[in-house]
Amino acid sequence: MQLGCAARVKNSHTIDTAHTHVCHRTYHREMEPTLVTTVQHHPANRVGRDFVIGDLHGCVDALRYLLREVVFDPARDRLFSVGDLVDRGMQSEAALALLDKPWFYAVLGNHEDTLCGVAEGRLRRKWWYDIGGSWGESLSDERLRDYAHRLRLLPLVRVVGSGSERFNILHAEFFGTDADLDRGEFSSGVRQRLLWGRDLALGNHKPSKQRDLSTTYCGHTPVRKVVQLGAQMFIDTGAFGPGGKLTIVEALTERHWSVSVDIARAEGAAAFALP
């Protein structure tokens, strides 16, 4: 199945930015992601808390601030990411360094997938620069390939716990059940939806049609505040843009915290050490 362009719909909960409505048909024709693992399972956290962070887009100082706000304990707590660590913000390489942290677990986002396509010679650098990858102009081909090698190890989906304790993390959206996610046998169209889909957030799919899907944390489509549509919780509050914030949620609770990059830096977050 080939995804077409989403209709230009602005819901009251979405942030109407130009990139929200970009058509990616050319991208879909030129590259198909090759992943080592499509779904990775994690046991429930019995000793601490689990958090999920929205699209970072290189806004690491805001993350530093939020981790201090929630009193994050790297010995007990875990941080899951809905992807899009890179592009648009000023700290993309610092965001990629998070992959070395033992408490940090990301899924592949469409911006990481694009970086990989460039590194693998299947996508032009200029196309990547046009969607926020201009920080990569200074990267050598060798360094870009090194990053791509790391990113290709990221799964499309992470599943945490089971039964009533279960929650899922993916980048964009998913139309299916927990059992479908567990099988991990995704068609090309489903993979593209996991990375690029916006139909649910833009109102082109009915949340009521979702069945047998645990709480699923998503990013990709910027929203004004955390919003739940059916089983899917959208937590990308546009950290990289004017008026946007980075949001962290405590999994399976109603608790969440948000901060803009400007406020985080004004509070001295650039000097806060990451755990």
N, C-alpha and C positions, 0 to 999 in steps of 0.2 A: 504494500500500500504506500502510495506517495502522498505526503502531506502537502496541501496547498497553503496559500497565504491565509492567515486568519482575517476575518472581516474586521474592518476598522471600527471596533466597538470600544467605547470607553465606559466602564462601569464606575459607580461612585467610589469603589474601593481601590481602583487601579490608578497608578500615576501615568498620565498620558505623555510618554516620551517617544521620540522618533524611533528609537531602536525597538520599542515594543511592537511596532508594526512593520518592521523590515521583512521582506519576503526572502526566504532562504532556498528557493528552488535550485539555484545554481550550485549552492553548497551541497545540497542533497545529491545532485548528479555527480559531483566531482569526488566525493569521498564517502566512505562507509567506515565507521569506527571498528577497529579490531581490538577486542578486549581480552585480557587474560582471564578475568573473572567478571561475570555479569552481575551476580548477587553474592554478597558476603553476609553471613549470619554472625551475630554476637550474642552471648548470654546476657540475661538481665543483670543489671548492676546491683549486687547485694550489699555493697559496702559504702556506696556514695551516691552521687546524683549524676544524671545524664542531662546534658544541655545540647541544643541544636542552634547553630548560628546561620543567619541568612547570608546571601551572596556578599562575600567580602570585597571583591573587586579592588584588591590592593589597599584596603582601608584598615591597616593593621593597628594604627594608633587607637582607633575606635574599639577594636577588639581588646587591646590592652586595658582600656578603661572598663569595659564591660566585665572582663574576667576579674578585675579588682572589685567591682560592684557586687558580683555574686559570690565573692570570697571563694573563688575556684581553688579546689585542692587537687593538685595533679596526682597525688597518691591514691585518691579515692574516686575522683570525678572523671567523667569523660566528656569530650566535646566532639559532636558530630557536625559535619558541614554539608549543606545542600549543594555545594559546588560553586563554580565561578569564583575561584580564589583570585584570579588575575584580571588584568585589563581595566582601563578607565581610571582607577585610583593611582596614587603615586608610589605604592609600595608592593608591587607585584612580586618581586623577588623575595621580599620578606614574607609575603603570604605563602609562597612555594616552600619556604624553609619550614613552615609549620608541618609539612609532611614528615619531618624528622622527629617530631614530638611524639612520645609514646602514648599520650592522652588524646591525640587528634586523629579523627577518622572522617575523611572526605569521600564524597562520591564525585564522579566525573560530571563536570558542567559543560555546556556548549562552548564556553570560551577556552577551556582546557582542550577540548576536542579539536577546536580550530587550531590552537597552537600545535597540536600533534600533527594535524593535516599539513601545516606549513613545514614542520620539521621533516616530515616524510615525503615532501615534494609533491603532494597532491593538491595543494592550495597555494595561491600566490600570497607572498608577504603583504602586498598592498591591501588585499581584501581583509586580512587580519588587522592591519593598521587602521582601516576604516571603521572597524567595530570596537576600537579601543585598545588595540595591541601595539600602539606606537612606541611603548616602552621597550619593545623587542627590537627596535631598529639598531640598538647598540649591542645586541647579542650576536656572538659568532654562531655560525651554523653548528659547530660542535657543541657549544653550550645549549643551544636550542634543542639539539637531539638528546642531550643528557636530560633536560627537563621532560621532554616527550617520553623518554623511556620510563621515568618515574610515574608520569601521569597515566600512561597506558596500564599501569598496575591497579589503578583505581577502579572499583566496580561501578556499575550503573545504579545499583540499589544496595542499601544496607538494611538489614532486618535485625531488630533488637528484641530479645525476649520471645515469649510465646504466650498464647492465650490472652487473658485480659491485660497482661503486662507488655504485650507486643506493640511496637511502633515501627514504621518504615521511614527511610530517608531516601529521597531521589531528587533530581534537579528540577524538572519542569512539571510534568503531570503524568498520570497513569489511569487508564480505563480498564480495570480488571479486578481480580480478587487476590487475596493473600496467597492462595494456592497457585495462581498464575505467576505471581512474583517469585514464589519459592522454586517453581520449575525453571525459571530463568531462560526459557526458550523463546526469545523475543524475535519477532520478524523485523525486517528492515524498517517498516513503518512504525512499529512500536518503539524501536530504539530511537528513531527520530523524534517521536512524541515525548519520550523520556527526557530528551535533551533540549528540544525546541518548542514543545507544545504550549499553546496559550488558550486553547478553546474553553477550558473550564473557567479560568480567571477572567476571560473576556466575555463570558456569558453565552458562549456558543455551544455549551453542553450542559445538560441538566444534572445538578448534583444528586438529585433524587434517584438517578439511574445507578448510582454506585451501590454495590452490595458486597458484603463479606470482605471488606477491606478495612484493616485496622487504621488507626490514626497515622497519617502519612504526611511528613513534613516536606514541603516543596519550596523552591525559590523561583528564579528566572523572570517572572512577571512582577515588576515593582508594584507594591500596594501601599496605600497611605498608612495602614496599620495592620497588624496581624489579623488575618481573616480566615475563617474555616468555611469551606464549600464542600458539603458532604463529608467524606472522611479526610479530605486533603486540607492541610493547614499551610497557607501561604505566608512566608515570613521574610521575604525580600522587601525591605522598606526603603530601597533606593539609596544605600549608603554613599554612593559615588556622586550623586547629583545634588543640585541646589535644593535645599530644604529637605533632603533625604537623611535617613538615619540607618545605622546598623542595629539589628535586633538580635537578641539572644533569648531563647525560650527554655524553660526547664521542662523536659519531656514529660508528657502525660499530666501536666498541671496547667493551671491558668496563669502561672507566673511568667512574665517576660519583661525585659528591660531594653531600652533603646537609647542611642546617643548619636548625635551628629559628629562628624570628624572635627569640625571647628570647635565644638564644645569640649570634646575629648582632649584636643591639643591645648585649649585654654586652661584646662585643669591639670596640665602637665603630663598627659598620658604618654607622650613620646619618650619620657624617661622611665616609665614603668617597665620593669623587667617581665618578660613572659615567663610563665612557670617552667 
